[in-house]
Amino acid sequence: MVNENTPESPEGLSTRESLAEDSDGERHLTAQQVAPPAYQAKRSLDPVIRLADVTKRFGGVTAVEGVNFDLYPGEVHALMGENGAGKSTLMKIIAGVHRPDEGALLVDGVETVLQDPKHAGDLGIAMIPQELSLFPQLTVLENLYVGRRRLRRRGLFDGAAMKVAARDVLGSLGVELDLDAPLRSLSVANQQLVDIARSLLKKARVVIMDEPTAALSDREAVRLEEIVNALRASGVAIIYISHRLKEIRRMADRVTVMRDGKYVDTISAASATERDLVRLMVGRDLAHLYDRKRHPTGPVRLELRGFTKEGEFSDIDLTLKSGEIVGLAGLIGAGRSELAQTVFGIRNPSAGQMFLDGSSVKISNSADAIRRGVAYVPEERLSEGLVLPFSIAANISFASLKRVSRGSVISGRQELSLAERFRAALDIRGGRLQDRVSMLSGGNQQKVVLAKWLATEPSILILDEPTRGVDVGAKVEIYKLIDKLAAEGKAILLISSELEEILAMSDRVLVMREGRITGELSKAEANQESVMVAATGAES
């Protein structure tokens, strides 16, 4: 049964909302082109961006097919979908990177063929990618004006005017930065603000944000949310791509969901439940996102005693048993990744002891760690986990070259055989093993990183943010894999900034603050409050 209500907005725009009942008897709101509250208050009723039946192909692969999408001034319009759903392709069409093969792009109601990103920028369209397009060696001011400098007569740079404009736009974002400081000296959050400020200096009316909170702490994410709200209030239209369901429901006016390169639905963010969004993204109801089984644990595989890296962490005592998943929680900067890298031999400890299977060892480099059965899946898969120009097969075999080589010569047949085994085991989809790994979606790239380290046959597996930047469907698959590895007897140290992930997947939780372990919680003791008390030092 469907009940329809078609109210008139104050400015005469009709909205169409339906309360539909599905086969399970669940009722949920759907809406087609719902007018967001921010939009209703605007004088213009025309979308600033509209895509009409847009299709884009790459060779024989259809990345986007017949998609319709619109964006209004002063709206935060979220775009969601699993990795590989076509979100990035669609945004690159709006940003002038790609041209559609079919359909049309309209800017302010006028059909427009964007020649390149500069042309898009001239029309007020800016894209802030997940991997920031900045220059760490340049100053903040130089980054703000890369490609567009304010000139004085006779061709000299008007540095004073540039600084005034830069301070004005940073001030509108509520931040003060040293314009002469090198960008690399800034936190990730402040670097992101520089990228946003750069788009505003170009008078951007449309800002595309791709996973803007993926590398931010909770406090930094709140600050970004305030900035997004300020931009919306000023009339800037924002396309917001994120896998974080709570964040989307809190910040967005509308949500458009894509699946397999096609448009699925556009719904009101305020009315949508997380279950609605998951169902639209994956095409089914994921009742149990974290479906963890409990397994008996075995002997201690890894033990740290007084483990210290001066200036980063100190006096760490830790045990990790066979078949056990130990969660390592804490705020960004607590020293979690630094500890993991030191265990793996990327950094050298200043003091303390490490024991593997009861024997005292010193791991001086990553090759030594691999030889002793320790594997580390890094936080940054693109810069640390993969070699993007290389093939899927090559990336899977990188840490196991001795297994696929005869002397110094790699056997292509053995490399493909190894890669095929792990592609099947981890259900890696999206291309031939000979294709470049950069062609895969984020979730499948993460599976390749996992495959690379599982191919070394480790007994101890350190996972640093293993589901960051992957969609909900890929998360479920990775959780099942982690659970399976624990059942096989692997000892797993799980580092995550997502508390729900830590609490659901861990047998025990260790909490770090300022380089020290400040809490050890059993499964029964661990909850959001107890973890945050240990992570922040607040009184319970």
Secondary structure, 3 states (H helix, E strand, C coil): CEEEECCECCCCCECEEEEEECCCCCEEEEEECCCCHHHHCCCCCCCCEEEEEEEEEECCEEEEEEEEEEECCCCEEEEECCCCCCHHHHHHHHCCCCCCCEEEEEECCEECCCCCHHHHHHCCEEEECCCCCCCCCCEHHHHHCCCCCCECHHHCECHHHHHHHHHHHHHHCCCCCCCCCEHHHCCHHHHHHHHHHHHHHCCCCEEEEECCCCCCCHHHHHHHHHHHHHHHHCCCEEEEECCCHHHHHHHCCEEEEEECCEEEEEEECCCCCHHHHHHHHHCCCCCCCCCCCCCCCCCEEEEEEEEEECCCEEEEEEEEECCCEEEEEECCCCCHHHHHHHHCCCCCCCEEEEEECCEEECCCCHHHHHHCCEEEECCCHHHHHCCCCCEHHHHHHHHHHHHHEECCEECHHHHHHHHHHHHHHHCCCCCCCCCEHHHCCHHHHHHHHHHHHHCCCCCEEEEECCCCCCCHHHHHHHHHHHHHHHHCCCEEEEECCCHHHHHHHCCEEEEEECCEEEEEEECCCCCHHHHHHHHHCCCC
